[in-house]
Amino acid sequence: MSGQDVGRTLGRRRLAVGFGLAAIAALTLLVAAPAAFAETFTVTTTADGTGTCTVSVCTLREAVEAANSATEPSTIVVPQGTYALTQSAAGSDLKIEGKVTIQGAGASLVKIENASGCECRVLYINSPSVTISGVTISGGSTIENGGDVSFKPNGGGVLRLHGDVLSEGKSGSHGGGLFVEEGALEMFDTTVSGNSASKGGGVFDENDSSEPAVLERDAFFDNSAEEGGGIDIEIAEVAITNSTFNGNGGPSAIGGAILIVVDGNVRLLNDTLSGDIAAPQSGGAEIHATQGQTLSIVNTIVGPAAAGLQGSECVLDINLTSESNIDAGNSCGFQASDGSLNETDPMLEPLADNGGPTKTMALKSTSPAIGAGAKAPCPAIDQRGVTRPQPGDASCDIGAYEYNVPGGGEQPTPIPTPTPTPTPTTPTTTTKPAAVCSKVMAKATSFKPKFRPGPVVPGVRVRLAAGQPSVLSVKATLLWQEAGKARTTGLGSLTVDINRWRRVRFAIPASLRDQLPLGTPVSVKLRISATPKGQNGCSATLTNRTIQASVVEVFPHAVQFKRSR
């Protein structure tokens, strides 16, 4: 195989789109080599099943398997629907091993649940980088760690949860909603509710990486465990900001809301912990912390605990720093000299949807928390996204909720209701005014790509004249026959600026290698369109070309296609 790029001339403005280099007219698509694009897999059905993810048919499980095989970070788009995982064999969790972003239509619209009746998690993740947004993950059940989700990357990594819901997960061990080990956690705008475990009913975090766990604008409620009803923090650096804990724990629990067993530092900033449950006097209904280096509590409401447990909000034997907090009892060690209030009712409303992505406990108009927070570390917004402090207040409020006068001041920014997308559709291009488009595209019509198969690189070369559109969108699709059925998979798309030489190489997913035996006829469909800069509503298709080929050799890391004449 030659690495020669024929015809490359600096200073000439043109584009070469190639599908491989060979001494003869052959088409080679690399499997293991890094692709020039990030693949996107769109789920098209709520059914559960395995096979090949194609443009027309792709289950969530197939999308995950395809992403695991991708050579570059991938995105899985999950439209509206309930995705019931029905495979009941042991180990039927969705296993994420690649660098993946799962992009849901919204947690209120997308639900991924264990519906198999087996002792199965929903997600088992050992990837170094995973981002999940806009989905509800529910109903996982296992005697092992991680009811809904287990995150245990080999060698460290980071899990990002943005705008998700973890609910109804059950673990016979650690982490009913989420178990984290050896990896960092970023959890924003996420609800953790109705989960149960022996330790860490909502979340168990045993992160021993150098990166801290960062939790912001989250809601933990109605999670149960013998230790750490809301969250159990062990061997981790953790920062929890603008978050609410309510109704977590159990009658014999240690640490109803938060249990801290950590050789590290934990910081609570502008949080609300109230109405949680633990063993009377000794359990610490809101916070139980007896090991570790430093616990910092600032601008935080602690209590009152659930009915009958007032006065035992905290059990602390740790290096504590505090400023401007409210303790409904007198067990947390806050001092009047640091601006804190003890034995003070924070005057909270019940947990409710008060705007924003997660539930909060609103302050009553007479709450002593209003305007009483420390100024320096005050976050810019509260749990709902309301600016801190409100006009007229010298400082922000204590707790996760910033009081705003009904009908005045800044109101919570409404979280837009996700648009239902039951069936993925092709985006529609917005048309610019006809006069503008016709003038711009008059230049594009003379912009003709030339196919020059040549003896070295079958592909497309495009020459650009001055003043013509300078952005091209290149898309390739592979089509073949399998068991008499037509199959297709997107090899990806790329937008390039053709003011300089570029060669684009598309990779074939590794998962397809074994499905393409020698002699398999294939078609590579190439579509090129042009869009002038600054006129995104104007575009023109320059070519729609299909190249016929057949499989001539399969290598461990490549599949070679010979172009048909």
ABEGO torsion letter per residue (X at the ends): XBABBBGBBBGBBBBBBBAEBBABBBBBBBAABBBABBBBBBBABABBEBEBBBAABBBAAAAAAAAAABABBBBBBBBBEBBBBABABBGABBBBABBBBBBBAEAAABBBBBAAGBBBBABBBABABBBBBGBBBBGBBBABBGAABBBBBBGEEBBBBBGBBBBGBBBABBGAABBBBGBBBBBBGBBBBGBBBABGAABBBABABABBBBBBGBBBBGBBBABGAABBBBGBBBBBBGBBBBGBEEAABBGAABBBBBBBBBBBBGBBBBGBBBBBGAAGAABBBABEABBBBBGBBBOBBBBGABGAABBBBBBBBBBGBBBABAAAGBBAAAGBBBGBBAGBBBBBBAEEABBBBBBBAABAABGABBAAABBABBAAGBBOBBBGBABBBBEABBBBBBGBEBBBBBBBBBBBBABBBBBBBBBBBAAAAAAAAAAAAABBBBBBAEAABBEBBBBBBBGBBABBBBBBBBBBBBGGBBBBBBAEBBBBBAABBBBBBBBBBAAAAAABBBGBBBBBBBBBBBBBBGBAABBBBABBBBBBBBBABBBAABBBBBBBX
